[in-house]
Amino acid sequence: MKQAKTLQFAFGLALLCGLATPALAHQPILKCVLLDESTVRCRAGTDEGDRTPDANIEVIDYDGKTLIARKLGRSAMLTFPRPAAGYYVLFDMGPGYQAIVEHDEIRAPRRGENAAWMRR
């Protein structure tokens, strides 16, 4: 009986730890907008609103060539010339924590979206 209760406790603890771990992690968020027809600006952070000043951000074409690779600064933003061919932006906070925005998802800010970082 005592062994069964110990096993139940161990199973419950393992289950609790397994379910709680993902909730503690900050998920990466990447938002990109067109400032004008030839300029893109991306801002990265976490779902908790934290900025990620030392994370990596890359602009990669569909042939796999890295066009731009930077470590984010304090602003957690990257502004770059819009590539002519298809590309995507990869925000990498570390293993298992990446966000991607495809070029066809990047548009001018919508009406009402007028955060300062979205303006030229």
ChimeraX attribute file (.defattr): number of C-alpha atoms within 10 A of each C-alpha:
attribute: neighborCount
match mode: 1-to-1
recipient: residues
	/A:1	6
	/A:2	7
	/A:3	8
	/A:4	9
	/A:5	10
	/A:6	11
	/A:7	12
	/A:8	12
	/A:9	12
	/A:10	12
	/A:11	12
	/A:12	12
	/A:13	12
	/A:14	12
	/A:15	11
	/A:16	11
	/A:17	11
	/A:18	11
	/A:19	11
	/A:20	11
	/A:21	9
	/A:22	10
	/A:23	9
	/A:24	8
	/A:25	12
	/A:26	15
	/A:27	18
	/A:28	23
	/A:29	20
	/A:30	21
	/A:31	18
	/A:32	24
	/A:33	21
	/A:34	21
	/A:35	20
	/A:36	14
	/A:37	10
	/A:38	11
	/A:39	14
	/A:40	21
	/A:41	21
	/A:42	22
	/A:43	21
	/A:44	27
	/A:45	23
	/A:46	17
	/A:47	13
	/A:48	11
	/A:49	12
	/A:50	14
	/A:51	20
	/A:52	22
	/A:53	16
	/A:54	14
	/A:55	17
	/A:56	19
	/A:57	26
	/A:58	18
	/A:59	24
	/A:60	19
	/A:61	18
	/A:62	10
	/A:63	8
	/A:64	10
	/A:65	10
	/A:66	14
	/A:67	12
	/A:68	14
	/A:69	14
	/A:70	13
	/A:71	16
	/A:72	19
	/A:73	14
	/A:74	9
	/A:75	13
	/A:76	20
	/A:77	22
	/A:78	20
	/A:79	15
	/A:80	15
	/A:81	13
	/A:82	18
	/A:83	16
	/A:84	8
	/A:85	8
	/A:86	13
	/A:87	21
	/A:88	20
	/A:89	24
	/A:90	18
	/A:91	28
	/A:92	21
	/A:93	21
	/A:94	10
	/A:95	6
	/A:96	9
	/A:97	14
	/A:98	16
	/A:99	19
	/A:100	18
	/A:101	18
	/A:102	14
	/A:103	19
	/A:104	9
	/A:105	11
	/A:106	17
	/A:107	14
	/A:108	16
	/A:109	15
	/A:110	8
	/A:111	6
	/A:112	6
	/A:113	10
	/A:114	10
	/A:115	8
	/A:116	7
	/A:117	13
	/A:118	18
	/A:119	14
	/A:120	10
